[in-house]
Amino acid sequence: AERVDELAASRTRMAQAEERGRRRLERDLHDGVQQEVVALIAKLRLARIQIQRDPTRVDSTLQEAQGEAGQMLTDLRELARGIHPAVLGSRGLVEAIEAVAARMPIGVSVSADDRVRSTRYAEEIEGAAYFTVTEGLANVLKHSGASEAGVTLSAADSGITLHLADNGCGFDPEGGAHTGLQGLRDRVEAVGGSLRVNSGSGGTTLAARLPAKLRSLD
């Protein structure tokens, strides 16, 4: 009977691990590649406007869109192998966020203190911070009508603080149309962090607090 119980418990743990993996992949697709698609659509929409208003800039915009499509393909391949975006693994959290900001069709500033820039955090912590920004910026593009946004990162022994603010029209964080926020909150809380969203007519601020868990040297 004890052996049967152990086998049942083992199977339960395996099923739970598989479910966690499925949900992680689902979140990575939603918070990562899907948000890149949103940004690409916005850039193509901009190109259509430029055809009528400023044809000399269309070629540059389309070249950027082509580069972003190539990056999306790379990210999809990486997700299929179960890893984070290459830029996150090779260059760190701040440079990965800066790369995302540079692809946005609106102005996005990134400010980070020296401690965040020089420290490599655990993969799950960097992943949670990275996808918080990508999902947050996608929400800015889809819902806020903002012309600019800013990302700020700071760190202390007690944890990492991330702020994303925009100058858009605001929204109701409790509204059903923004179900992506719950998935984002789940991701942050899964690594021991917390997420707050404040929104009003002057814009929206998303604030995440994450543990300062360092990357293993193994």
C-alpha positions as CSV (number, residue, x, y, z in Angstrom):
1,A,0.0,0.0,0.0
2,E,2.9,2.4,0.8
3,R,4.4,1.7,-2.6
4,V,1.1,2.4,-4.3
5,D,0.8,5.7,-2.3
6,E,4.3,6.7,-3.3
7,L,3.6,6.0,-7.0
8,A,0.3,8.0,-6.9
9,A,2.1,10.9,-5.2
10,S,4.9,10.7,-7.9
11,R,2.3,10.8,-10.7
12,T,0.6,13.7,-9.0
13,R,3.8,15.7,-8.9
14,M,4.6,14.9,-12.5
15,A,1.1,16.0,-13.6
16,Q,1.5,19.2,-11.6
17,A,4.9,19.8,-13.1
18,E,3.5,19.3,-16.6
19,E,0.7,21.7,-15.8
20,R,3.1,24.3,-14.5
21,G,5.2,24.0,-17.6
22,R,2.2,24.4,-19.9
23,R,1.0,27.4,-18.0
24,R,4.6,28.9,-18.1
25,L,4.7,28.4,-21.9
26,E,1.2,29.9,-22.2
27,R,2.3,33.0,-20.3
28,D,5.6,33.3,-22.2
29,L,3.6,33.3,-25.5
30,H,1.1,35.8,-24.3
31,D,3.4,38.1,-22.5
32,G,6.3,37.8,-25.0
33,V,5.7,36.9,-28.6
34,Q,2.1,38.0,-28.7
35,Q,3.1,41.5,-27.5
36,E,5.7,41.6,-30.2
37,V,2.9,40.9,-32.7
38,V,0.9,43.8,-31.2
39,A,3.9,46.2,-31.7
40,L,4.5,44.9,-35.2
41,I,0.9,45.6,-36.2
42,A,1.2,49.1,-34.8
43,K,4.3,49.7,-36.8
44,L,2.6,48.4,-40.0
45,R,-0.3,50.7,-39.3
46,L,2.1,53.6,-39.0
47,A,3.6,52.7,-42.4
48,R,0.1,52.8,-44.0
49,I,-0.3,56.3,-42.5
50,Q,3.1,57.4,-43.7
51,I,2.3,56.3,-47.3
52,Q,-0.3,59.1,-47.4
53,R,1.4,61.7,-45.2
54,D,5.1,61.1,-45.3
55,P,6.2,58.6,-48.0
56,T,9.9,59.3,-47.5
57,R,9.8,57.5,-44.1
58,V,7.9,54.4,-45.2
59,D,10.9,52.4,-46.3
60,S,12.6,52.9,-42.9
61,T,9.5,51.9,-41.0
62,L,9.1,48.8,-43.1
63,Q,12.7,47.8,-42.6
64,E,12.2,48.1,-38.8
65,A,9.0,46.0,-39.1
66,Q,11.0,43.3,-41.1
67,G,13.6,43.2,-38.4
68,E,11.0,42.8,-35.7
69,A,9.3,40.0,-37.6
70,G,12.7,38.2,-37.7
71,Q,13.1,38.7,-34.0
72,M,9.6,37.2,-33.4
73,L,10.6,34.1,-35.4
74,T,13.7,33.8,-33.2
75,D,11.7,34.2,-30.0
76,L,9.2,31.6,-31.1
77,R,12.0,29.1,-31.8
78,E,13.5,29.7,-28.4
79,L,10.1,29.3,-26.7
80,A,9.7,26.0,-28.5
81,R,13.0,24.9,-26.8
82,G,11.6,26.2,-23.5
83,I,14.1,29.0,-22.9
84,H,13.8,32.8,-22.4
85,P,14.5,35.3,-25.2
86,A,18.2,35.2,-26.3
87,V,18.8,38.8,-25.4
88,L,17.6,38.2,-21.8
89,G,19.9,35.3,-21.4
90,S,23.0,36.8,-23.0
91,R,22.8,40.5,-22.2
92,G,20.7,40.7,-19.1
93,L,17.5,42.2,-17.9
94,V,18.1,45.9,-18.6
95,E,19.5,45.5,-22.1
96,A,16.6,43.1,-22.9
97,I,14.1,45.7,-21.8
98,E,15.9,48.4,-23.7
99,A,15.7,46.2,-26.8
100,V,11.9,45.9,-26.3
101,A,11.6,49.7,-25.8
102,A,13.5,50.4,-29.0
103,R,11.0,48.4,-31.0
104,M,7.9,50.3,-29.7
105,P,6.2,52.7,-32.1
106,I,5.9,55.2,-29.3
107,G,8.7,56.7,-27.2
108,V,9.7,54.5,-24.3
109,S,12.5,55.5,-21.9
110,V,14.3,53.0,-19.8
111,S,16.1,54.1,-16.6
112,A,17.9,51.6,-14.3
113,D,20.3,52.0,-11.4
114,D,23.8,50.6,-11.5
115,R,22.9,47.7,-9.2
116,V,20.3,46.4,-11.6
117,R,22.5,46.9,-14.6
118,S,25.5,45.0,-13.1
119,T,23.6,42.1,-11.4
120,R,22.3,38.9,-12.9
121,Y,19.2,37.7,-11.1
122,A,17.7,34.2,-11.2
123,E,16.2,33.3,-14.5
124,E,12.6,33.2,-13.1
125,I,13.1,36.7,-11.6
126,E,14.5,38.2,-14.8
127,G,11.8,36.5,-16.8
128,A,9.0,37.9,-14.6
129,A,10.4,41.4,-14.8
130,Y,10.9,41.2,-18.6
131,F,7.4,39.9,-19.3
132,T,5.9,42.4,-16.9
133,V,7.4,45.1,-19.2
134,T,6.4,43.5,-22.5
135,E,2.8,42.8,-21.4
136,G,2.6,46.3,-19.8
137,L,3.8,48.0,-23.0
138,A,1.4,45.9,-25.1
139,N,-1.5,47.2,-22.9
140,V,-0.2,50.7,-23.4
141,L,-0.4,50.2,-27.2
142,K,-3.8,48.5,-27.2
143,H,-5.7,50.5,-24.6
144,S,-4.2,53.7,-23.4
145,G,-3.7,55.9,-26.5
146,A,-0.4,57.1,-24.8
147,S,2.3,58.9,-26.8
148,E,5.1,58.0,-24.4
149,A,5.9,55.6,-21.6
150,G,8.8,55.1,-19.2
151,V,10.3,52.1,-17.4
152,T,12.3,52.5,-14.2
153,L,14.2,49.7,-12.4
154,S,16.0,49.9,-9.0
155,A,17.3,47.3,-6.6
156,A,18.2,46.9,-3.0
157,D,18.9,43.9,-0.8
158,S,15.2,43.5,-0.1
159,G,14.2,43.3,-3.8
160,I,13.8,44.8,-7.2
161,T,11.3,47.6,-7.9
162,L,9.9,48.0,-11.4
163,H,7.7,50.9,-12.6
164,L,6.0,51.3,-15.9
165,A,4.1,54.6,-16.4
166,D,2.4,56.1,-19.5
167,N,0.6,59.3,-20.3
168,G,-2.5,57.7,-21.7
169,C,-6.2,57.9,-20.9
170,G,-6.2,55.3,-18.1
171,F,-8.6,52.4,-17.6
172,D,-10.4,50.4,-14.9
173,P,-7.8,47.8,-13.6
174,E,-10.7,45.7,-12.3
175,G,-12.5,45.7,-15.7
176,G,-13.0,42.4,-17.4
177,A,-11.4,43.6,-20.6
178,H,-8.0,43.6,-19.0
179,T,-7.7,39.9,-18.1
180,G,-4.0,40.0,-19.1
181,L,-3.3,41.8,-15.9
182,Q,-4.4,38.8,-13.8
183,G,-2.1,36.5,-15.7
184,L,0.7,39.1,-15.2
185,R,-0.1,39.3,-11.5
186,D,0.0,35.4,-11.3
187,R,3.4,35.4,-12.9
188,V,4.8,38.0,-10.5
189,E,3.3,36.3,-7.4
190,A,4.5,32.9,-8.6
191,V,8.1,34.1,-7.9
192,G,7.2,35.7,-4.6
193,G,6.6,39.2,-5.9
194,S,3.7,41.6,-5.9
195,L,2.0,43.8,-8.5
196,R,0.0,47.0,-8.2
197,V,-1.8,49.0,-10.9
198,N,-3.0,52.6,-10.5
199,S,-4.8,54.2,-13.4
200,G,-6.6,57.5,-14.0
201,S,-7.2,60.2,-16.6
202,G,-3.5,61.2,-16.6
203,G,-2.2,57.8,-17.3
204,T,-1.4,54.4,-15.8
205,T,1.4,53.2,-13.5
206,L,2.2,49.6,-13.1
207,A,4.5,48.8,-10.1
208,A,6.1,45.4,-9.5
209,R,8.2,44.3,-6.6
210,L,10.3,41.2,-7.1
211,P,12.7,39.2,-4.8
212,A,16.4,40.0,-5.4
213,K,17.3,36.4,-5.9
214,L,20.6,36.1,-7.6
215,R,21.5,33.8,-10.5
216,S,23.2,30.5,-9.6
217,L,26.8,30.2,-10.7
218,D,26.3,26.5,-11.7
